[in-house]
Amino acid sequence: MALVTPLPFRRPTSIKVVSRTYSVEEWDEREAAASSYYGRLLEKDARIQVDASLPSADWARTFQHEVIHAIFREMGLSIQEKILHNLDEEDVTHRIANGLTAVYQDNPWFLGFMAESFGLEARLEGHGSA
C-alpha cells in the first residue's frame, strides 16, 4: 500500500455536526504523542484536534473518528452518562446514520475530502443505475 502524503493546505478548519459548528485544528505532534491519542474532541470548546504529523489517510480517518464522537454527543448518545444502555442497536444506528447524513448535507466537501485523502477518485458510473 502506497503512503499518501499529508495535504495540510486542504484540511478543513471547521465542520458543522448536527446543529453545532466545531473548529478543526492541527494538534501539535508532541502533545498528541504525549497523550497517546491521534485526535481528540474538546466538546466544551467545540473543537476537534488531529495530530498534525499524520499522513493524509490517517489524518482523515482520525478526523472522521472524532466527527463520530461529536455526532454521539450531539445526538444524545453519551456513553459517559450510560444513555446507550437504554437504547437498542437499531436506535443507535439510526441516530448515527442521521448524524452522518447531517454532516454530509451541511459539509458538501466532506466526502470528497475523505476520498481525496485516501487517493481515490470520485466515480459515479454504475452506481444507482439498472
Buried (B, 14 or more C-beta within 10 A) or exposed (E): EEEBEBBEEEBBEEBBBBEEEBBBBBBEEEEBEEEEBBBBBEBEEBBBBBBBBBBBBBBBBBBBBBBBBBBBBBBEBEEEEEBBEEBEEEEBEEBBEEBBEBBEEBBEEBEEBBBBBEEEEEEEEEEEEE
